[in-house]
Amino acid sequence: MVTIHPISHATAILKWGGEIIYTDPVGGASAFEGQRKPTLILITDIHWDHLSAETLAAILPKDASLIAPKAVVDILPGMDMSSNETAFAYISPGILRIFPKCAR
């Protein structure tokens, strides 16, 4: 079962099979207070209502994965992520399959 907790326009928290997925995190760290840390963050667009570098820097755990289009990753180098072990994956047109831990 997938549980969806809407935050704002495109921002939501999905809980699925032990995974905590944040989508398009914006709104600052306060928008995510009291929530479990993400295991994966999905960013779908470079526009302000889908991507906030400040929010991302505040909420991105060192062991979370970040999935985003190349255009998003290209504008993130200004962020200091040198101590982050985040794995980046680029989205390309097609189907993206994400399997929760219980299905692996």
N, CA, C and O atoms as a Tinker XYZ file with bonds, in Angstrom:
   416  protein
     1  N      0.835000   -1.169000    0.000000    73     2
     2  CA     0.000000    0.000000    0.000000    64     1     3
     3  C      0.888000    1.244000    0.000000    63     2     4     5
     4  O      1.929000    1.279000    0.657000    81     3
     5  N      0.466000    2.248000   -0.738000    73     3     6
     6  CA     1.152000    3.532000   -0.785000    64     5     7
     7  C      0.344000    4.532000    0.032000    63     6     8     9
     8  O     -0.868000    4.658000   -0.147000    81     7
     9  N      1.019000    5.237000    0.926000    73     7    10
    10  CA     0.393000    6.323000    1.669000    64     9    11
    11  C      0.947000    7.625000    1.119000    63    10    12    13
    12  O      2.163000    7.783000    1.007000    81    11
    13  N      0.065000    8.563000    0.773000    73    11    14
    14  CA     0.484000    9.846000    0.208000    64    13    15
    15  C      0.079000   10.961000    1.162000    63    14    16    17
    16  O     -1.087000   11.090000    1.532000    81    15
    17  N      1.066000   11.763000    1.551000    73    15    18
    18  CA     0.826000   12.913000    2.429000    64    17    19
    19  C      1.130000   14.178000    1.621000    63    18    20    21
    20  O      2.294000   14.558000    1.495000    81    19
    21  N      0.091000   14.841000    1.067000    73    19    22
    22  CA     0.332000   16.057000    0.287000    64    21    23
    23  C      0.865000   17.186000    1.173000    63    22    24    25
    24  O      0.406000   17.373000    2.299000    81    23
    25  N      1.832000   17.927000    0.654000    73    23    26
    26  CA     2.383000   19.085000    1.358000    64    25    27
    27  C      1.932000   20.368000    0.658000    63    26    28    29
    28  O      1.393000   21.273000    1.294000    81    27
    29  N      2.158000   20.437000   -0.657000    73    27    30
    30  CA     1.747000   21.589000   -1.464000    64    29    31
    31  C      1.641000   21.137000   -2.917000    63    30    32    33
    32  O      1.627000   19.937000   -3.191000    81    31
    33  N      1.567000   22.067000   -3.832000    73    31    34
    34  CA     1.352000   21.826000   -5.264000    64    33    35
    35  C      1.895000   20.485000   -5.772000    63    34    36    37
    36  O      1.113000   19.598000   -6.115000    81    35
    37  N      3.190000   20.328000   -5.824000    73    35    38
    38  CA     3.802000   19.082000   -6.312000    64    37    39
    39  C      4.588000   18.373000   -5.216000    63    38    40    41
    40  O      5.184000   17.322000   -5.454000    81    39
    41  N      4.587000   18.937000   -4.038000    73    39    42
    42  CA     5.347000   18.400000   -2.917000    64    41    43
    43  C      4.489000   17.427000   -2.120000    63    42    44    45
    44  O      3.377000   17.749000   -1.702000    81    43
    45  N      5.029000   16.234000   -1.922000    73    43    46
    46  CA     4.303000   15.217000   -1.162000    64    45    47
    47  C      5.302000   14.250000   -0.548000    63    46    48    49
    48  O      6.466000   14.192000   -0.946000    81    47
    49  N      4.825000   13.499000    0.425000    73    47    50
    50  CA     5.608000   12.421000    1.020000    64    49    51
    51  C      4.861000   11.132000    0.750000    63    50    52    53
    52  O      3.695000   10.985000    1.117000    81    51
    53  N      5.548000   10.195000    0.101000    73    51    54
    54  CA     4.969000    8.885000   -0.176000    64    53    55
    55  C      5.640000    7.866000    0.723000    63    54    56    57
    56  O      6.866000    7.837000    0.832000    81    55
    57  N      4.848000    7.040000    1.361000    73    55    58
    58  CA     5.370000    5.952000    2.188000    64    57    59
    59  C      4.945000    4.661000    1.513000    63    58    60    61
    60  O      3.760000    4.415000    1.285000    81    59
    61  N      5.957000    3.828000    1.194000    73    59    62
    62  CA     5.676000    2.632000    0.418000    64    61    63
    63  C      6.711000    1.560000    0.718000    63    62    64    65
    64  O      7.892000    1.730000    0.412000    81    63
    65  N      6.284000    0.478000    1.302000    73    63    66
    66  CA     7.163000   -0.663000    1.537000    64    65    67
    67  C      8.432000   -0.335000    2.283000    63    66    68    69
    68  O      9.484000   -0.886000    1.958000    81    67
    69  N      8.380000    0.530000    3.260000    73    67    70
    70  CA     9.572000    0.901000    4.009000    64    69    71
    71  C     10.327000    2.075000    3.427000    63    70    72    73
    72  O     11.231000    2.607000    4.071000    81    71
    73  N      9.977000    2.490000    2.228000    73    71    74
    74  CA    10.618000    3.651000    1.604000    64    73    75
    75  C      9.844000    4.909000    1.972000    63    74    76    77
    76  O      8.617000    4.888000    2.072000    81    75
    77  N     10.569000    6.000000    2.172000    73    75    78
    78  CA     9.976000    7.315000    2.389000    64    77    79
    79  C     10.448000    8.174000    1.222000    63    78    80    81
    80  O     11.633000    8.490000    1.115000    81    79
    81  N      9.528000    8.544000    0.358000    73    79    82
    82  CA     9.860000    9.263000   -0.873000    64    81    83
    83  C      9.297000   10.676000   -0.788000    63    82    84    85
    84  O      8.090000   10.865000   -0.635000    81    83
    85  N     10.182000   11.671000   -0.888000    73    83    86
    86  CA     9.749000   13.060000   -0.964000    64    85    87
    87  C      9.724000   13.436000   -2.440000    63    86    88    89
    88  O     10.681000   13.171000   -3.168000    81    87
    89  N      8.636000   14.051000   -2.880000    73    87    90
    90  CA     8.564000   14.521000   -4.261000    64    89    91
    91  C      8.616000   16.039000   -4.280000    63    90    92    93
    92  O      7.940000   16.707000   -3.498000    81    91
    93  N      9.419000   16.568000   -5.173000    73    91    94
    94  CA     9.532000   18.007000   -5.408000    64    93    95
    95  C      9.517000   18.818000   -4.110000    63    94    96    97
    96  O      8.608000   19.621000   -3.898000    81    95
    97  N     10.514000   18.616000   -3.238000    73    95    98
    98  CA    10.494000   19.277000   -1.935000    64    97    99
    99  C     10.750000   20.782000   -2.015000    63    98   100   101
   100  O     11.831000   21.223000   -2.406000    81    99
   101  N      9.751000   21.545000   -1.643000    73    99   102
   102  CA     9.852000   23.000000   -1.520000    64   101   103
   103  C      9.158000   23.391000   -0.222000    63   102   104   105
   104  O      8.453000   22.581000    0.380000    81   103
   105  N      9.357000   24.622000    0.204000    73   103   106
   106  CA     8.666000   25.095000    1.398000    64   105   107
   107  C      9.538000   25.170000    2.634000    63   106   108   109
   108  O      9.053000   25.482000    3.722000    81   107
   109  N     10.815000   24.889000    2.479000    73   107   110
   110  CA    11.728000   24.940000    3.613000    64   109   111
   111  C     11.638000   23.707000    4.490000    63   110   112   113
   112  O     10.738000   22.879000    4.342000    81   111
   113  N     12.580000   23.603000    5.399000    73   111   114
   114  CA    12.632000   22.441000    6.290000    64   113   115
   115  C     11.380000   22.341000    7.149000    63   114   116   117
   116  O     10.973000   21.243000    7.529000    81   115
   117  N     10.769000   23.476000    7.456000    73   115   118
   118  CA     9.585000   23.464000    8.323000    64   117   119
   119  C      8.417000   22.703000    7.699000    63   118   120   121
   120  O      7.560000   22.194000    8.421000    81   119
   121  N      8.371000   22.620000    6.376000    73   119   122
   122  CA     7.297000   21.877000    5.701000    64   121   123
   123  C      7.387000   20.381000    5.979000    63   122   124   125
   124  O      6.418000   19.650000    5.775000    81   123
   125  N      8.555000   19.923000    6.446000    73   123   126
   126  CA     8.780000   18.492000    6.664000    64   125   127
   127  C      9.009000   18.143000    8.136000    63   126   128   129
   128  O      9.374000   17.013000    8.459000    81   127
   129  N      8.795000   19.107000    9.021000    73   127   130
   130  CA     8.978000   18.856000   10.454000    64   129   131
   131  C      8.048000   17.745000   10.918000    63   130   132   133
   132  O      6.881000   17.690000   10.531000    81   131
   133  N      8.579000   16.871000   11.745000    73   131   134
   134  CA     7.787000   15.777000   12.284000    64   133   135
   135  C      7.647000   14.588000   11.351000    63   134   136   137
   136  O      6.997000   13.602000   11.698000    81   135
   137  N      8.250000   14.666000   10.170000    73   135   138
   138  CA     8.171000   13.573000    9.200000    64   137   139
   139  C      9.440000   12.724000    9.271000    63   138   140   141
   140  O     10.496000   13.205000    9.682000    81   139
   141  N      9.329000   11.470000    8.872000    73   139   142
   142  CA    10.516000   10.610000    8.793000    64   141   143
   143  C     11.425000   11.111000    7.677000    63   142   144   145
   144  O     10.956000   11.683000    6.693000    81   143
   145  N     12.710000   10.893000    7.836000    73   143   146
   146  CA    13.669000   11.311000    6.812000    64   145   147
   147  C     13.459000   10.494000    5.547000    63   146   148   149
   148  O     13.097000    9.319000    5.617000    81   147
   149  N     13.686000   11.112000    4.388000    73   147   150
   150  CA    13.472000   10.390000    3.133000    64   149   151
   151  C     14.577000    9.378000    2.845000    63   150   152   153
   152  O     15.736000    9.578000    3.208000    81   151
   153  N     14.193000    8.295000    2.190000    73   151   154
   154  CA    15.171000    7.355000    1.651000    64   153   155
   155  C     15.445000    7.697000    0.193000    63   154   156   157
   156  O     16.462000    7.298000   -0.374000    81   155
   157  N     14.517000    8.443000   -0.403000    73   155   158
   158  CA    14.633000    8.823000   -1.804000    64   157   159
   159  C     13.934000   10.161000   -1.996000    63   158   160   161
   160  O     12.860000   10.393000   -1.441000    81   159
   161  N     14.545000   11.036000   -2.781000    73   159   162
   162  CA    13.921000   12.307000   -3.146000    64   161   163
   163  C     13.813000   12.340000   -4.659000    63   162   164   165
   164  O     14.794000   12.125000   -5.371000    81   163
   165  N     12.616000   12.611000   -5.139000    73   163   166
   166  CA    12.334000   12.690000   -6.573000    64   165   167
   167  C     12.022000   14.139000   -6.917000    63   166   168   169
   168  O     11.078000   14.723000   -6.387000    81   167
   169  N     12.822000   14.711000   -7.808000    73   167   170
   170  CA    12.587000   16.074000   -8.278000    64   169   171
   171  C     12.275000   15.979000   -9.763000    63   170   172   173
   172  O     13.027000   15.375000  -10.527000    81   171
   173  N     11.160000   16.579000  -10.168000    73   171   174
   174  CA    10.680000   16.388000  -11.533000    64   173   175
   175  C     10.931000   17.557000  -12.467000    63   174   176   177
   176  O     10.790000   17.409000  -13.681000    81   175
   177  N     11.305000   18.733000  -11.929000    73   175   178
   178  CA    11.402000   19.916000  -12.785000    64   177   179
   179  C     12.331000   20.934000  -12.137000    63   178   180   181
   180  O     12.603000   20.861000  -10.938000    81   179
   181  N     12.822000   21.891000  -12.939000    73   179   182
   182  CA    13.720000   22.924000  -12.423000    64   181   183
   183  C     12.980000   24.145000  -11.897000    63   182   184   185
   184  O     13.600000   25.012000  -11.281000    81   183
   185  N     11.700000   24.237000  -12.117000    73   183   186
   186  CA    10.949000   25.421000  -11.710000    64   185   187
   187  C     10.788000   25.496000  -10.196000    63   186   188   189
   188  O     10.847000   24.480000   -9.503000    81   187
   189  N     10.583000   26.714000   -9.690000    73   187   190
   190  CA    10.545000   26.998000   -8.256000    64   189   191
   191  C      9.513000   26.180000   -7.489000    63   190   192   193
   192  O      9.691000   25.920000   -6.298000    81   191
   193  N      8.434000   25.771000   -8.158000    73   191   194
   194  CA     7.400000   25.020000   -7.447000    64   193   195
   195  C      7.691000   23.523000   -7.410000    63   194   196   197
   196  O      6.876000   22.739000   -6.926000    81   195
   197  N      8.866000   23.127000   -7.928000    73   195   198
   198  CA     9.300000   21.731000   -7.898000    64   197   199
   199  C     10.677000   21.563000   -7.261000    63   198   200   201
   200  O     11.030000   20.470000   -6.819000    81   199
   201  N     11.446000   22.635000   -7.215000    73   199   202
   202  CA    12.831000   22.547000   -6.746000    64   201   203
   203  C     13.195000   23.775000   -5.927000    63   202   204   205
   204  O     13.043000   24.907000   -6.385000    81   203
   205  N     13.667000   23.545000   -4.734000    73   203   206
   206  CA    14.217000   24.597000   -3.886000    64   205   207
   207  C     15.544000   24.079000   -3.353000    63   206   208   209
   208  O     15.580000   23.154000   -2.542000    81   207
   209  N     16.633000   24.681000   -3.816000    73   207   210
   210  CA    17.954000   24.241000   -3.366000    64   209   211
   211  C     18.086000   24.398000   -1.852000    63   210   212   213
   212  O     18.724000   23.577000   -1.194000    81   211
   213  N     17.482000   25.454000   -1.299000    73   211   214
   214  CA    17.550000   25.677000    0.145000    64   213   215
   215  C     16.833000   24.555000    0.903000    63   214   216   217
   216  O     17.349000   24.033000    1.892000    81   215
   217  N     15.641000   24.194000    0.427000    73   215   218
   218  CA    14.900000   23.112000    1.075000    64   217   219
   219  C     15.666000   21.804000    0.949000    63   218   220   221
   220  O     15.796000   21.057000    1.919000    81   219
   221  N     16.170000   21.532000   -0.245000    73   219   222
   222  CA    16.900000   20.294000   -0.480000    64   221   223
   223  C     18.119000   20.194000    0.434000    63   222   224   225
   224  O     18.375000   19.143000    1.022000    81   223
   225  N     18.865000   21.282000    0.552000    73   223   226
   226  CA    20.050000   21.274000    1.414000    64   225   227
   227  C     19.681000   21.014000    2.876000    63   226   228   229
   228  O     20.453000   20.406000    3.616000    81   227
   229  N     18.504000   21.475000    3.284000    73   227   230
   230  CA    18.086000   21.332000    4.677000    64   229   231
   231  C     17.553000   19.942000    5.010000    63   230   232   233
   232  O     17.621000   19.517000    6.163000    81   231
   233  N     17.024000   19.228000    4.018000    73   231   234
   234  CA    16.336000   17.961000    4.321000    64   233   235
   235  C     17.005000   16.717000    3.761000    63   234   236   237
   236  O     16.596000   15.604000    4.093000    81   235
   237  N     18.023000   16.872000    2.921000    73   235   238
   238  CA    18.621000   15.727000    2.234000    64   237   239
   239  C     19.567000   14.958000    3.155000    63   238   240   241
   240  O     20.643000   15.458000    3.484000    81   239
   241  N     19.182000   13.746000    3.578000    73   239   242
   242  CA    20.091000   12.940000    4.397000    64   241   243
   243  C     21.261000   12.423000    3.565000    63   242   244   245
   244  O     21.155000   12.293000    2.345000    81   243
   245  N     22.372000   12.129000    4.228000    73   243   246
   246  CA    23.557000   11.643000    3.520000    64   245   247
   247  C     23.333000   10.309000    2.832000    63   246   248   249
   248  O     24.018000    9.999000    1.857000    81   247
   249  N     22.400000    9.524000    3.313000    73   247   250
   250  CA    22.213000    8.194000    2.742000    64   249   251
   251  C     20.992000    8.085000    1.833000    63   250   252   253
   252  O     20.616000    6.981000    1.438000    81   251
   253  N     20.373000    9.205000    1.498000    73   251   254
   254  CA    19.203000    9.175000    0.611000    64   253   255
   255  C     19.642000    9.214000   -0.846000    63   254   256   257
   256  O     20.724000    9.705000   -1.167000    81   255
   257  N     18.803000    8.700000   -1.712000    73   255   258
   258  CA    19.039000    8.782000   -3.151000    64   257   259
   259  C     18.263000    9.957000   -3.709000    63   258   260   261
   260  O     17.176000   10.277000   -3.227000    81   259
   261  N     18.815000   10.595000   -4.716000    73   259   262
   262  CA    18.160000   11.705000   -5.393000    64   261   263
   263  C     17.964000   11.308000   -6.840000    63   262   264   265
   264  O     18.920000   10.961000   -7.534000    81   263
   265  N     16.719000   11.361000   -7.296000    73   263   266
   266  CA    16.406000   11.055000   -8.687000    64   265   267
   267  C     15.853000   12.324000   -9.308000    63   266   268   269
   268  O     14.897000   12.910000   -8.802000    81   267
   269  N     16.462000   12.744000  -10.411000    73   267   270
   270  CA    16.071000   14.003000  -11.027000    64   269   271
   271  C     16.485000   14.028000  -12.489000    63   270   272   273
   272  O     17.386000   13.293000  -12.895000    81   271
   273  N     15.826000   14.875000  -13.288000    73   271   274
   274  CA    16.285000   15.067000  -14.662000    64   273   275
   275  C     17.673000   15.715000  -14.654000    63   274   276   277
   276  O     18.046000   16.382000  -13.689000    81   275
   277  N     18.414000   15.520000  -15.705000    73   275   278
   278  CA    19.759000   16.089000  -15.801000    64   277   279
   279  C     19.736000   17.604000  -15.613000    63   278   280   281
   280  O     20.658000   18.165000  -15.020000    81   279
   281  N     18.702000   18.269000  -16.107000    73   279   282
   282  CA    18.601000   19.727000  -15.974000    64   281   283
   283  C     18.583000   20.154000  -14.509000    63   282   284   285
   284  O     19.126000   21.204000  -14.167000    81   283
   285  N     17.976000   19.367000  -13.656000    73   283   286
   286  CA    17.957000   19.670000  -12.221000    64   285   287
   287  C     19.351000   19.490000  -11.640000    63   286   288   289
   288  O     19.850000   20.367000  -10.935000    81   287
   289  N     19.972000   18.373000  -11.927000    73   287   290
   290  CA    21.304000   18.089000  -11.384000    64   289   291
   291  C     22.315000   19.127000  -11.872000    63   290   292   293
   292  O     23.242000   19.481000  -11.144000    81   291
   293  N     22.140000   19.616000  -13.100000    73   291   294
   294  CA    23.053000   20.619000  -13.647000    64   293   295
   295  C     23.016000   21.930000  -12.870000    63   294   296   297
   296  O     24.016000   22.648000  -12.832000    81   295
   297  N     21.876000   22.257000  -12.245000    73   295   298
   298  CA    21.812000   23.516000  -11.501000    64   297   299
   299  C     22.104000   23.330000  -10.014000    63   298   300   301
   300  O     22.114000   24.305000   -9.264000    81   299
   301  N     22.337000   22.108000   -9.583000    73   299   302
   302  CA    22.622000   21.845000   -8.172000    64   301   303
   303  C     24.090000   21.960000   -7.777000    63   302   304   305
   304  O     24.365000   21.991000   -6.577000    81   303
   305  N     25.055000   22.025000   -8.697000    73   303   306
   306  CA    26.449000   22.073000   -8.255000    64   305   307
   307  C     26.764000   23.212000   -7.303000    63   306   308   309
   308  O     27.752000   23.134000   -6.574000    81   307
   309  N     25.967000   24.258000   -7.282000    73   307   310
   310  CA    26.176000   25.349000   -6.344000    64   309   311
   311  C     25.955000   24.928000   -4.904000    63   310   312   313
   312  O     26.394000   25.610000   -3.978000    81   311
   313  N     25.281000   23.817000   -4.714000    73   311   314
   314  CA    25.062000   23.294000   -3.368000    64   313   315
   315  C     26.304000   22.542000   -2.920000    63   314   316   317
   316  O     26.927000   21.827000   -3.704000    81   315
   317  N     26.657000   22.710000   -1.655000    73   315   318
   318  CA    27.786000   21.949000   -1.128000    64   317   319
   319  C     27.285000   20.575000   -0.714000    63   318   320   321
   320  O     26.716000   20.411000    0.366000    81   319
   321  N     27.498000   19.602000   -1.566000    73   319   322
   322  CA    27.079000   18.239000   -1.279000    64   321   323
   323  C     28.289000   17.332000   -1.162000    63   322   324   325
   324  O     28.181000   16.117000   -1.322000    81   323
   325  N     29.457000   17.931000   -0.878000    73   323   326
   326  CA    30.697000   17.164000   -0.844000    64   325   327
   327  C     30.691000   16.085000    0.238000    63   326   328   329
   328  O     31.356000   15.060000    0.090000    81   327
   329  N     29.954000   16.305000    1.314000    73   327   330
   330  CA    29.933000   15.303000    2.378000    64   329   331
   331  C     28.737000   14.367000    2.245000    63   330   332   333
   332  O     28.500000   13.524000    3.110000    81   331
   333  N     27.990000   14.521000    1.160000    73   331   334
   334  CA    26.786000   13.711000    0.977000    64   333   335
   335  C     27.099000   12.495000    0.131000    63   334   336   337
   336  O     27.808000   12.587000   -0.872000    81   335
   337  N     26.573000   11.372000    0.535000    73   335   338
   338  CA    26.798000   10.127000   -0.193000    64   337   339
   339  C     25.648000    9.839000   -1.150000    63   338   340   341
   340  O     25.454000    8.701000   -1.578000    81   339
   341  N     24.889000   10.875000   -1.481000    73   339   342
   342  CA    23.697000   10.720000   -2.295000    64   341   343
   343  C     24.025000   10.156000   -3.667000    63   342   344   345
   344  O     24.994000   10.556000   -4.312000    81   343
   345  N     23.202000    9.229000   -4.088000    73   343   346
   346  CA    23.328000    8.664000   -5.432000    64   345   347
   347  C     22.380000    9.418000   -6.350000    63   346   348   349
   348  O     21.191000    9.548000   -6.056000    81   347
   349  N     22.902000    9.909000   -7.448000    73   347   350
   350  CA    22.073000   10.606000   -8.423000    64   349   351
   351  C     21.692000    9.651000   -9.540000    63   350   352   353
   352  O     22.499000    8.830000   -9.976000    81   351
   353  N     20.488000    9.764000   -9.984000    73   351   354
   354  CA    20.039000    9.021000  -11.158000    64   353   355
   355  C     19.295000   10.010000  -12.036000    63   354   356   357
   356  O     18.515000   10.824000  -11.542000    81   355
   357  N     19.529000    9.942000  -13.300000    73   355   358
   358  CA    18.860000   10.849000  -14.219000    64   357   359
   359  C     17.592000   10.215000  -14.759000    63   358   360   361
   360  O     17.563000    9.032000  -15.099000    81   359
   361  N     16.543000   11.026000  -14.831000    73   359   362
   362  CA    15.287000   10.561000  -15.405000    64   361   363
   363  C     15.322000   10.852000  -16.896000    63   362   364   365
   364  O     15.695000   11.950000  -17.311000    81   363
   365  N     14.943000    9.892000  -17.685000    73   363   366
   366  CA    14.764000   10.116000  -19.112000    64   365   367
   367  C     13.358000    9.643000  -19.457000    63   366   368   369
   368  O     12.741000    8.912000  -18.682000    81   367
   369  N     12.851000   10.052000  -20.610000    73   367   370
   370  CA    11.496000    9.634000  -20.967000    64   369   371
   371  C     11.343000    8.120000  -20.899000    63   370   372   373
   372  O     12.246000    7.373000  -21.279000    81   371
   373  N     10.213000    7.689000  -20.419000    73   371   374
   374  CA     9.954000    6.264000  -20.293000    64   373   375
   375  C      9.416000    5.947000  -18.912000    63   374   376   377
   376  O      8.890000    6.823000  -18.226000    81   375
   377  N      9.543000    4.724000  -18.515000    73   375   378
   378  CA     9.009000    4.268000  -17.245000    64   377   379
   379  C     10.132000    4.146000  -16.230000    63   378   380   381
   380  O     11.165000    3.535000  -16.505000    81   379
   381  N      9.927000    4.724000  -15.068000    73   379   382
   382  CA    10.878000    4.611000  -13.969000    64   381   383
   383  C     10.293000    3.624000  -12.974000    63   382   384   385
   384  O      9.199000    3.842000  -12.454000    81   383
   385  N     11.004000    2.554000  -12.708000    73   383   386
   386  CA    10.512000    1.539000  -11.778000    64   385   387
   387  C     11.298000    1.640000  -10.471000    63   386   388   389
   388  O     12.525000    1.548000  -10.450000    81   387
   389  N     10.556000    1.830000   -9.392000    73   387   390
   390  CA    11.153000    1.904000   -8.063000    64   389   391
   391  C     10.547000    0.786000   -7.244000    63   390   392   393
   392  O      9.325000    0.690000   -7.126000    81   391
   393  N     11.382000   -0.053000   -6.684000    73   391   394
   394  CA    10.895000   -1.184000   -5.905000    64   393   395
   395  C     11.151000   -0.939000   -4.427000    63   394   396   397
   396  O     12.277000   -0.633000   -4.033000    81   395
   397  N     10.117000   -1.070000   -3.606000    73   395   398
   398  CA    10.338000   -0.906000   -2.169000    64   397   399
   399  C     11.193000   -2.036000   -1.627000    63   398   400   401
   400  O     11.314000   -3.090000   -2.251000    81   399
   401  N     11.781000   -1.815000   -0.475000    73   399   402
   402  CA    12.673000   -2.807000    0.128000    64   401   403
   403  C     12.007000   -4.162000    0.285000    63   402   404   405
   404  O     12.660000   -5.193000    0.126000    81   403
   405  N     10.717000   -4.178000    0.595000    73   403   406
   406  CA    10.042000   -5.458000    0.811000    64   405   407
   407  C      9.886000   -6.250000   -0.482000    63   406   408   409
   408  O      9.618000   -7.450000   -0.442000    81   407
   409  N     10.050000   -5.587000   -1.637000    73   407   410
   410  CA     9.877000   -6.280000   -2.914000    64   409   411
   411  C     11.208000   -6.683000   -3.530000    63   410   412   413
   412  O     11.229000   -7.334000   -4.575000    81   411
   413  N     12.309000   -6.311000   -2.908000    73   411   414
   414  CA    13.634000   -6.594000   -3.478000    64   413   415
   415  C     14.040000   -8.012000   -3.257000    63   414   416
   416  O     15.125000   -8.416000   -3.673000    81   415
